[in-house]
Amino acid sequence: MKRLQDRPHLLEVGYKISRRMLWPFRRWLKAGGWVERLFIQAERVGKGLLFDCRMCGQCVLHETGMTCPMTCPKDLRNGPCGGVRPDGHCEVLPEMPCVWVKAWERSQKMPVYGSAILKVLPPLDRQLEGTSAWVNEATGISQQVPAGWDQ
């Protein structure tokens, strides 16, 4: 299943289709409702198996080469730490390829969202952890940024 990540364009297409299918139902989606609980379970299983999802509630897979930045041992959401080893592996876990090296390489294979890796992401809202990223996306919750954050 993880090999699918190495086909980010296919995942990008799947993301676009899923987003379009969900959009018409956004008014019925509410944080904390029974529908969100279903989405949470689906995300835990599906995104957990495919992306090692950490249920941050603000999924940025489409902006990071379909690579979850929350799998970085340092929880770095906006890019590598500067300690990437010459072989492209993590300085904390030398046996692990750097999440951000993989994100960069995969983003280059994404014609629609690939350039999004160049933008600085807003800080993660830790209050959304454990919630559904799809529900948060559809309702606009995940796009809210902290006061003073200038995009």
N, C-alpha and C positions, 0 to 999 in steps of 0.2 A: 504494500500500500504506500509506503514511504517513497518508492520510486516514482510515483505519480508527481511528487514535488519537483522532480527533475524535468517535468513537462509543464512548466509554468504557463505557457500560452494556452494549453488545454484547460488548466484551472482558471485562468483569466476569463475564458469564454464561459465556463461554468458559473463563475462569480457574476458576470454580467447578466446571464440568463436568470439566475436565482434572484438577483436584485430587482430585475424587471417584474418577475412573477410575484414578488413580495410587495412591491410598491403599492398596488391597488388596495391591499388589505391593511395598510399602515394605520388607518383611523381606528381599527378594531384592536390593534396591538397596544397593550398597556404594560408598563413595567410592574411586576409583582403579581400579575394575573395568571390564570390557569394556562393561557396560551403561552405565556413566557416560560412557565415551568416545562411545557412540552419542548419548546425551543432549547431550553437549557440542557435537557436530557439529550436531545438530538445533537447539539453542539459538542457536549462532552464525549459522546460516542464517535460521531463522524469526524469532527475537527481534532478530537483527541488522538484518534488512530492515524489520521493523515498528517497532521501538523504538530503533534505533541502539544495541543492547545492548553494554555494555562488559565483559560476563562477570565481574561482581563476585562471583558465587557466592552472593549474598544478595539475591535479587530482591525489590524492594519496590513493583513496579509497581501492584499492587492497593491499596497504601497511599498512592500518590502520583498518583492520577488517571490511571493507565496512562501516565504520563510518567516516563521514566527520569531520576532525579536525577543519575546519574553523567555525563549529557551536559552538565551545568553546567561551564563552563570552569574554575571554581574547585573542582570536585568536592564541592560542598556538598550533603550528603545530608539535612540536616534543615531546610532552608528557605532563603529568599533571603538574600543577603548584606547587603542594605540599600542596595545600589547600583543597584537597579532604576530605570531611566530613567522619566520621566513617561509615555512612550508604551508602557511595559511591556516594553521591550527590555533586554538585558544591558548592563552597564557595560563589560565586557571586550570583547565582540563586539557592537557597536551594531546590526549587521544581524540579529542573532539575538534572537527573542523570549525573554524570561526563562523558563527551564525551570520555575521555581516559580510564575510567573503562570499558565502553561499547566496545571501540575499542579493548582493551586487551582480554575481554571475547569472543568477536566475532572472533578475530584472531586465537584463539585456536581451532576453528571449521573449519579452512581453511587449507587443506593439502598442497596446492601448494604455496600460498603467505603468509600464516600465520606467518612464521618466519621473514618476512620483517618488522614487527613491532619493531624488536630489533635494526634496524639500524637508525642512526640519519639522518634525511632528510636534504637536503640542504635548505638554506633560500628560501622563496617564492619570486619569481620575480613579484613584484607588477605591473610591466608594462604589464603583461599578463592578468591581471584582465579583465573580460568581454569577453575574447577570448575563442575559443573552445579548451578544454583540449584534445579532440580526435584528432583534427588537429595538435595541438602542440605536441602530443605524436607521431603521425605518421610522422611528418616532423623532429622530433628530437629537436624542440625548447624547449620543457619542460625538456630535459635532460641537457641543457646547465646550467652550474653553474657559480657563480661569480668568478672572478679572485682571486686566493689565497685559494679557497675552496678545501680542501684536503679530498677526499672521502676514 
